[in-house]
Amino acid sequence: MHTPIDHATFRATWGSEPYESCPLLVEYAKTNTKDMLALKSALLQTRTQEIGELAHRIGGAAQLMGATGIVDSARLLEDLAAGEDSAAIKHGVDTLCREIELVHAYINAIQAQ
């Protein structure tokens, strides 16, 4: 079964399985939610530099958690934010938000066990 968090990366960083670290994952999800709201706000106000900075921050945290889909989407968005294509940037934000939502659903599923 595919999970949005790579367990080997998570174990290498945190020394435990994700399901053993629910409090850590919950805090990560809270931070992601705040960052996602800031990202959407920056998009509405066309603050591309801030979008790039947030994408970098989100990607760095995701790397530590083993959330590879978020990492890939954040890196792409960071590159897109350096350009002028507002449609591509919006698509990048939408893609990143979907990846974050997948990880959040996974974290919720772990908590429900």
Chimera marker file (.cmm) of the C-alpha trace (Angstrom):
<marker_set name="trace">
<marker id="1" x="0.000" y="0.000" z="0.000" r="1" g="1" b="0" radius="0.5"/>
<marker id="2" x="1.320" y="3.443" z="-0.966" r="1" g="1" b="0" radius="0.5"/>
<marker id="3" x="1.513" y="5.985" z="1.820" r="1" g="1" b="0" radius="0.5"/>
<marker id="4" x="2.205" y="9.704" z="1.411" r="1" g="1" b="0" radius="0.5"/>
<marker id="5" x="4.913" y="9.457" z="4.067" r="1" g="1" b="0" radius="0.5"/>
<marker id="6" x="7.994" y="7.387" z="3.318" r="1" g="1" b="0" radius="0.5"/>
<marker id="7" x="8.466" y="5.358" z="6.495" r="1" g="1" b="0" radius="0.5"/>
<marker id="8" x="12.176" y="4.735" z="5.920" r="1" g="1" b="0" radius="0.5"/>
<marker id="9" x="12.866" y="8.471" z="5.690" r="1" g="1" b="0" radius="0.5"/>
<marker id="10" x="10.687" y="9.146" z="8.718" r="1" g="1" b="0" radius="0.5"/>
<marker id="11" x="12.482" y="6.449" z="10.755" r="1" g="1" b="0" radius="0.5"/>
<marker id="12" x="15.897" y="7.763" z="9.694" r="1" g="1" b="0" radius="0.5"/>
<marker id="13" x="14.996" y="11.259" z="10.876" r="1" g="1" b="0" radius="0.5"/>
<marker id="14" x="12.862" y="10.578" z="13.951" r="1" g="1" b="0" radius="0.5"/>
<marker id="15" x="13.884" y="7.078" z="15.059" r="1" g="1" b="0" radius="0.5"/>
<marker id="16" x="10.351" y="5.731" z="15.064" r="1" g="1" b="0" radius="0.5"/>
<marker id="17" x="7.484" y="4.750" z="12.810" r="1" g="1" b="0" radius="0.5"/>
<marker id="18" x="4.948" y="7.451" z="11.902" r="1" g="1" b="0" radius="0.5"/>
<marker id="19" x="2.161" y="5.653" z="13.784" r="1" g="1" b="0" radius="0.5"/>
<marker id="20" x="4.335" y="5.785" z="16.924" r="1" g="1" b="0" radius="0.5"/>
<marker id="21" x="4.781" y="9.552" z="16.576" r="1" g="1" b="0" radius="0.5"/>
<marker id="22" x="1.238" y="10.886" z="16.346" r="1" g="1" b="0" radius="0.5"/>
<marker id="23" x="1.904" y="14.030" z="18.439" r="1" g="1" b="0" radius="0.5"/>
<marker id="24" x="4.757" y="14.981" z="16.113" r="1" g="1" b="0" radius="0.5"/>
<marker id="25" x="2.605" y="14.370" z="13.038" r="1" g="1" b="0" radius="0.5"/>
<marker id="26" x="-0.270" y="16.397" z="14.487" r="1" g="1" b="0" radius="0.5"/>
<marker id="27" x="2.039" y="19.363" z="15.084" r="1" g="1" b="0" radius="0.5"/>
<marker id="28" x="3.407" y="18.984" z="11.562" r="1" g="1" b="0" radius="0.5"/>
<marker id="29" x="-0.158" y="19.035" z="10.180" r="1" g="1" b="0" radius="0.5"/>
<marker id="30" x="-0.979" y="22.178" z="12.204" r="1" g="1" b="0" radius="0.5"/>
<marker id="31" x="2.058" y="23.952" z="10.795" r="1" g="1" b="0" radius="0.5"/>
<marker id="32" x="1.166" y="22.762" z="7.289" r="1" g="1" b="0" radius="0.5"/>
<marker id="33" x="-2.346" y="24.145" z="7.682" r="1" g="1" b="0" radius="0.5"/>
<marker id="34" x="-1.005" y="27.567" z="8.678" r="1" g="1" b="0" radius="0.5"/>
<marker id="35" x="1.475" y="27.538" z="5.812" r="1" g="1" b="0" radius="0.5"/>
<marker id="36" x="-1.205" y="26.447" z="3.347" r="1" g="1" b="0" radius="0.5"/>
<marker id="37" x="-3.460" y="29.341" z="4.415" r="1" g="1" b="0" radius="0.5"/>
<marker id="38" x="-0.548" y="31.767" z="4.052" r="1" g="1" b="0" radius="0.5"/>
<marker id="39" x="0.202" y="30.295" z="0.628" r="1" g="1" b="0" radius="0.5"/>
<marker id="40" x="-3.378" y="30.798" z="-0.543" r="1" g="1" b="0" radius="0.5"/>
<marker id="41" x="-3.364" y="34.357" z="0.791" r="1" g="1" b="0" radius="0.5"/>
<marker id="42" x="-0.104" y="35.121" z="-1.016" r="1" g="1" b="0" radius="0.5"/>
<marker id="43" x="-1.577" y="33.693" z="-4.210" r="1" g="1" b="0" radius="0.5"/>
<marker id="44" x="-4.673" y="35.905" z="-3.938" r="1" g="1" b="0" radius="0.5"/>
<marker id="45" x="-2.441" y="38.945" z="-3.500" r="1" g="1" b="0" radius="0.5"/>
<marker id="46" x="0.046" y="37.860" z="-6.205" r="1" g="1" b="0" radius="0.5"/>
<marker id="47" x="3.001" y="37.904" z="-3.801" r="1" g="1" b="0" radius="0.5"/>
<marker id="48" x="5.173" y="35.502" z="-5.781" r="1" g="1" b="0" radius="0.5"/>
<marker id="49" x="8.293" y="35.972" z="-3.680" r="1" g="1" b="0" radius="0.5"/>
<marker id="50" x="6.338" y="34.960" z="-0.578" r="1" g="1" b="0" radius="0.5"/>
<marker id="51" x="4.899" y="31.979" z="-2.465" r="1" g="1" b="0" radius="0.5"/>
<marker id="52" x="8.432" y="30.854" z="-3.280" r="1" g="1" b="0" radius="0.5"/>
<marker id="53" x="9.566" y="31.304" z="0.319" r="1" g="1" b="0" radius="0.5"/>
<marker id="54" x="6.580" y="29.388" z="1.683" r="1" g="1" b="0" radius="0.5"/>
<marker id="55" x="7.090" y="26.601" z="-0.848" r="1" g="1" b="0" radius="0.5"/>
<marker id="56" x="10.717" y="26.337" z="0.283" r="1" g="1" b="0" radius="0.5"/>
<marker id="57" x="9.676" y="26.182" z="3.948" r="1" g="1" b="0" radius="0.5"/>
<marker id="58" x="6.945" y="23.618" z="3.307" r="1" g="1" b="0" radius="0.5"/>
<marker id="59" x="9.295" y="21.473" z="1.222" r="1" g="1" b="0" radius="0.5"/>
<marker id="60" x="12.012" y="21.521" z="3.871" r="1" g="1" b="0" radius="0.5"/>
<marker id="61" x="9.656" y="20.380" z="6.610" r="1" g="1" b="0" radius="0.5"/>
<marker id="62" x="8.190" y="17.723" z="4.318" r="1" g="1" b="0" radius="0.5"/>
<marker id="63" x="11.682" y="16.394" z="3.602" r="1" g="1" b="0" radius="0.5"/>
<marker id="64" x="12.167" y="15.761" z="7.327" r="1" g="1" b="0" radius="0.5"/>
<marker id="65" x="8.824" y="13.968" z="7.515" r="1" g="1" b="0" radius="0.5"/>
<marker id="66" x="9.357" y="11.846" z="4.416" r="1" g="1" b="0" radius="0.5"/>
<marker id="67" x="6.378" y="13.422" z="2.650" r="1" g="1" b="0" radius="0.5"/>
<marker id="68" x="7.835" y="13.013" z="-0.820" r="1" g="1" b="0" radius="0.5"/>
<marker id="69" x="4.774" y="14.235" z="-2.742" r="1" g="1" b="0" radius="0.5"/>
<marker id="70" x="4.857" y="17.490" z="-0.822" r="1" g="1" b="0" radius="0.5"/>
<marker id="71" x="8.606" y="17.803" z="-1.358" r="1" g="1" b="0" radius="0.5"/>
<marker id="72" x="8.270" y="17.376" z="-5.120" r="1" g="1" b="0" radius="0.5"/>
<marker id="73" x="5.299" y="19.745" z="-5.394" r="1" g="1" b="0" radius="0.5"/>
<marker id="74" x="6.952" y="22.364" z="-3.195" r="1" g="1" b="0" radius="0.5"/>
<marker id="75" x="10.159" y="22.313" z="-5.239" r="1" g="1" b="0" radius="0.5"/>
<marker id="76" x="8.183" y="22.730" z="-8.444" r="1" g="1" b="0" radius="0.5"/>
<marker id="77" x="6.178" y="25.604" z="-6.953" r="1" g="1" b="0" radius="0.5"/>
<marker id="78" x="9.352" y="27.268" z="-5.739" r="1" g="1" b="0" radius="0.5"/>
<marker id="79" x="10.670" y="27.189" z="-9.314" r="1" g="1" b="0" radius="0.5"/>
<marker id="80" x="7.360" y="28.398" z="-10.738" r="1" g="1" b="0" radius="0.5"/>
<marker id="81" x="7.212" y="31.308" z="-8.281" r="1" g="1" b="0" radius="0.5"/>
<marker id="82" x="10.453" y="32.614" z="-9.747" r="1" g="1" b="0" radius="0.5"/>
<marker id="83" x="8.685" y="33.027" z="-13.097" r="1" g="1" b="0" radius="0.5"/>
<marker id="84" x="5.915" y="35.221" z="-14.386" r="1" g="1" b="0" radius="0.5"/>
<marker id="85" x="3.287" y="32.624" z="-15.355" r="1" g="1" b="0" radius="0.5"/>
<marker id="86" x="0.460" y="33.250" z="-12.878" r="1" g="1" b="0" radius="0.5"/>
<marker id="87" x="-1.627" y="30.336" z="-14.219" r="1" g="1" b="0" radius="0.5"/>
<marker id="88" x="1.282" y="27.942" z="-13.667" r="1" g="1" b="0" radius="0.5"/>
<marker id="89" x="1.848" y="29.335" z="-10.169" r="1" g="1" b="0" radius="0.5"/>
<marker id="90" x="-1.843" y="28.866" z="-9.303" r="1" g="1" b="0" radius="0.5"/>
<marker id="91" x="-1.713" y="25.296" z="-10.616" r="1" g="1" b="0" radius="0.5"/>
<marker id="92" x="1.435" y="24.711" z="-8.530" r="1" g="1" b="0" radius="0.5"/>
<marker id="93" x="-0.276" y="26.022" z="-5.390" r="1" g="1" b="0" radius="0.5"/>
<marker id="94" x="-3.307" y="23.815" z="-6.055" r="1" g="1" b="0" radius="0.5"/>
<marker id="95" x="-1.093" y="20.765" z="-6.578" r="1" g="1" b="0" radius="0.5"/>
<marker id="96" x="0.865" y="21.419" z="-3.398" r="1" g="1" b="0" radius="0.5"/>
<marker id="97" x="-2.332" y="21.892" z="-1.399" r="1" g="1" b="0" radius="0.5"/>
<marker id="98" x="-3.683" y="18.559" z="-2.676" r="1" g="1" b="0" radius="0.5"/>
<marker id="99" x="-0.462" y="16.814" z="-1.602" r="1" g="1" b="0" radius="0.5"/>
<marker id="100" x="-0.717" y="18.416" z="1.839" r="1" g="1" b="0" radius="0.5"/>
<marker id="101" x="-4.331" y="17.256" z="2.112" r="1" g="1" b="0" radius="0.5"/>
<marker id="102" x="-3.258" y="13.684" z="1.266" r="1" g="1" b="0" radius="0.5"/>
<marker id="103" x="-0.698" y="13.728" z="4.080" r="1" g="1" b="0" radius="0.5"/>
<marker id="104" x="-3.250" y="15.209" z="6.473" r="1" g="1" b="0" radius="0.5"/>
<marker id="105" x="-5.730" y="12.440" z="5.602" r="1" g="1" b="0" radius="0.5"/>
<marker id="106" x="-2.993" y="9.888" z="6.270" r="1" g="1" b="0" radius="0.5"/>
<marker id="107" x="-2.204" y="11.477" z="9.628" r="1" g="1" b="0" radius="0.5"/>
<marker id="108" x="-5.919" y="11.453" z="10.526" r="1" g="1" b="0" radius="0.5"/>
<marker id="109" x="-6.109" y="7.772" z="9.600" r="1" g="1" b="0" radius="0.5"/>
<marker id="110" x="-3.129" y="6.991" z="11.840" r="1" g="1" b="0" radius="0.5"/>
<marker id="111" x="-4.755" y="8.844" z="14.721" r="1" g="1" b="0" radius="0.5"/>
<marker id="112" x="-8.001" y="6.926" z="14.251" r="1" g="1" b="0" radius="0.5"/>
<marker id="113" x="-6.250" y="3.574" z="14.761" r="1" g="1" b="0" radius="0.5"/>
<link id1="1" id2="2" r="1" g="1" b="0" radius="0.2"/>
<link id1="2" id2="3" r="1" g="1" b="0" radius="0.2"/>
<link id1="3" id2="4" r="1" g="1" b="0" radius="0.2"/>
<link id1="4" id2="5" r="1" g="1" b="0" radius="0.2"/>
<link id1="5" id2="6" r="1" g="1" b="0" radius="0.2"/>
<link id1="6" id2="7" r="1" g="1" b="0" radius="0.2"/>
<link id1="7" id2="8" r="1" g="1" b="0" radius="0.2"/>
<link id1="8" id2="9" r="1" g="1" b="0" radius="0.2"/>
<link id1="9" id2="10" r="1" g="1" b="0" radius="0.2"/>
<link id1="10" id2="11" r="1" g="1" b="0" radius="0.2"/>
<link id1="11" id2="12" r="1" g="1" b="0" radius="0.2"/>
<link id1="12" id2="13" r="1" g="1" b="0" radius="0.2"/>
<link id1="13" id2="14" r="1" g="1" b="0" radius="0.2"/>
<link id1="14" id2="15" r="1" g="1" b="0" radius="0.2"/>
<link id1="15" id2="16" r="1" g="1" b="0" radius="0.2"/>
<link id1="16" id2="17" r="1" g="1" b="0" radius="0.2"/>
<link id1="17" id2="18" r="1" g="1" b="0" radius="0.2"/>
<link id1="18" id2="19" r="1" g="1" b="0" radius="0.2"/>
<link id1="19" id2="20" r="1" g="1" b="0" radius="0.2"/>
<link id1="20" id2="21" r="1" g="1" b="0" radius="0.2"/>
<link id1="21" id2="22" r="1" g="1" b="0" radius="0.2"/>
<link id1="22" id2="23" r="1" g="1" b="0" radius="0.2"/>
<link id1="23" id2="24" r="1" g="1" b="0" radius="0.2"/>
<link id1="24" id2="25" r="1" g="1" b="0" radius="0.2"/>
<link id1="25" id2="26" r="1" g="1" b="0" radius="0.2"/>
<link id1="26" id2="27" r="1" g="1" b="0" radius="0.2"/>
<link id1="27" id2="28" r="1" g="1" b="0" radius="0.2"/>
<link id1="28" id2="29" r="1" g="1" b="0" radius="0.2"/>
<link id1="29" id2="30" r="1" g="1" b="0" radius="0.2"/>
<link id1="30" id2="31" r="1" g="1" b="0" radius="0.2"/>
<link id1="31" id2="32" r="1" g="1" b="0" radius="0.2"/>
<link id1="32" id2="33" r="1" g="1" b="0" radius="0.2"/>
<link id1="33" id2="34" r="1" g="1" b="0" radius="0.2"/>
<link id1="34" id2="35" r="1" g="1" b="0" radius="0.2"/>
<link id1="35" id2="36" r="1" g="1" b="0" radius="0.2"/>
<link id1="36" id2="37" r="1" g="1" b="0" radius="0.2"/>
<link id1="37" id2="38" r="1" g="1" b="0" radius="0.2"/>
<link id1="38" id2="39" r="1" g="1" b="0" radius="0.2"/>
<link id1="39" id2="40" r="1" g="1" b="0" radius="0.2"/>
<link id1="40" id2="41" r="1" g="1" b="0" radius="0.2"/>
<link id1="41" id2="42" r="1" g="1" b="0" radius="0.2"/>
<link id1="42" id2="43" r="1" g="1" b="0" radius="0.2"/>
<link id1="43" id2="44" r="1" g="1" b="0" radius="0.2"/>
<link id1="44" id2="45" r="1" g="1" b="0" radius="0.2"/>
<link id1="45" id2="46" r="1" g="1" b="0" radius="0.2"/>
<link id1="46" id2="47" r="1" g="1" b="0" radius="0.2"/>
<link id1="47" id2="48" r="1" g="1" b="0" radius="0.2"/>
<link id1="48" id2="49" r="1" g="1" b="0" radius="0.2"/>
<link id1="49" id2="50" r="1" g="1" b="0" radius="0.2"/>
<link id1="50" id2="51" r="1" g="1" b="0" radius="0.2"/>
<link id1="51" id2="52" r="1" g="1" b="0" radius="0.2"/>
<link id1="52" id2="53" r="1" g="1" b="0" radius="0.2"/>
<link id1="53" id2="54" r="1" g="1" b="0" radius="0.2"/>
<link id1="54" id2="55" r="1" g="1" b="0" radius="0.2"/>
<link id1="55" id2="56" r="1" g="1" b="0" radius="0.2"/>
<link id1="56" id2="57" r="1" g="1" b="0" radius="0.2"/>
<link id1="57" id2="58" r="1" g="1" b="0" radius="0.2"/>
<link id1="58" id2="59" r="1" g="1" b="0" radius="0.2"/>
<link id1="59" id2="60" r="1" g="1" b="0" radius="0.2"/>
<link id1="60" id2="61" r="1" g="1" b="0" radius="0.2"/>
<link id1="61" id2="62" r="1" g="1" b="0" radius="0.2"/>
<link id1="62" id2="63" r="1" g="1" b="0" radius="0.2"/>
<link id1="63" id2="64" r="1" g="1" b="0" radius="0.2"/>
<link id1="64" id2="65" r="1" g="1" b="0" radius="0.2"/>
<link id1="65" id2="66" r="1" g="1" b="0" radius="0.2"/>
<link id1="66" id2="67" r="1" g="1" b="0" radius="0.2"/>
<link id1="67" id2="68" r="1" g="1" b="0" radius="0.2"/>
<link id1="68" id2="69" r="1" g="1" b="0" radius="0.2"/>
<link id1="69" id2="70" r="1" g="1" b="0" radius="0.2"/>
<link id1="70" id2="71" r="1" g="1" b="0" radius="0.2"/>
<link id1="71" id2="72" r="1" g="1" b="0" radius="0.2"/>
<link id1="72" id2="73" r="1" g="1" b="0" radius="0.2"/>
<link id1="73" id2="74" r="1" g="1" b="0" radius="0.2"/>
<link id1="74" id2="75" r="1" g="1" b="0" radius="0.2"/>
<link id1="75" id2="76" r="1" g="1" b="0" radius="0.2"/>
<link id1="76" id2="77" r="1" g="1" b="0" radius="0.2"/>
<link id1="77" id2="78" r="1" g="1" b="0" radius="0.2"/>
<link id1="78" id2="79" r="1" g="1" b="0" radius="0.2"/>
<link id1="79" id2="80" r="1" g="1" b="0" radius="0.2"/>
<link id1="80" id2="81" r="1" g="1" b="0" radius="0.2"/>
<link id1="81" id2="82" r="1" g="1" b="0" radius="0.2"/>
<link id1="82" id2="83" r="1" g="1" b="0" radius="0.2"/>
<link id1="83" id2="84" r="1" g="1" b="0" radius="0.2"/>
<link id1="84" id2="85" r="1" g="1" b="0" radius="0.2"/>
<link id1="85" id2="86" r="1" g="1" b="0" radius="0.2"/>
<link id1="86" id2="87" r="1" g="1" b="0" radius="0.2"/>
<link id1="87" id2="88" r="1" g="1" b="0" radius="0.2"/>
<link id1="88" id2="89" r="1" g="1" b="0" radius="0.2"/>
<link id1="89" id2="90" r="1" g="1" b="0" radius="0.2"/>
<link id1="90" id2="91" r="1" g="1" b="0" radius="0.2"/>
<link id1="91" id2="92" r="1" g="1" b="0" radius="0.2"/>
<link id1="92" id2="93" r="1" g="1" b="0" radius="0.2"/>
<link id1="93" id2="94" r="1" g="1" b="0" radius="0.2"/>
<link id1="94" id2="95" r="1" g="1" b="0" radius="0.2"/>
<link id1="95" id2="96" r="1" g="1" b="0" radius="0.2"/>
<link id1="96" id2="97" r="1" g="1" b="0" radius="0.2"/>
<link id1="97" id2="98" r="1" g="1" b="0" radius="0.2"/>
<link id1="98" id2="99" r="1" g="1" b="0" radius="0.2"/>
<link id1="99" id2="100" r="1" g="1" b="0" radius="0.2"/>
<link id1="100" id2="101" r="1" g="1" b="0" radius="0.2"/>
<link id1="101" id2="102" r="1" g="1" b="0" radius="0.2"/>
<link id1="102" id2="103" r="1" g="1" b="0" radius="0.2"/>
<link id1="103" id2="104" r="1" g="1" b="0" radius="0.2"/>
<link id1="104" id2="105" r="1" g="1" b="0" radius="0.2"/>
<link id1="105" id2="106" r="1" g="1" b="0" radius="0.2"/>
<link id1="106" id2="107" r="1" g="1" b="0" radius="0.2"/>
<link id1="107" id2="108" r="1" g="1" b="0" radius="0.2"/>
<link id1="108" id2="109" r="1" g="1" b="0" radius="0.2"/>
<link id1="109" id2="110" r="1" g="1" b="0" radius="0.2"/>
<link id1="110" id2="111" r="1" g="1" b="0" radius="0.2"/>
<link id1="111" id2="112" r="1" g="1" b="0" radius="0.2"/>
<link id1="112" id2="113" r="1" g="1" b="0" radius="0.2"/>
</marker_set>
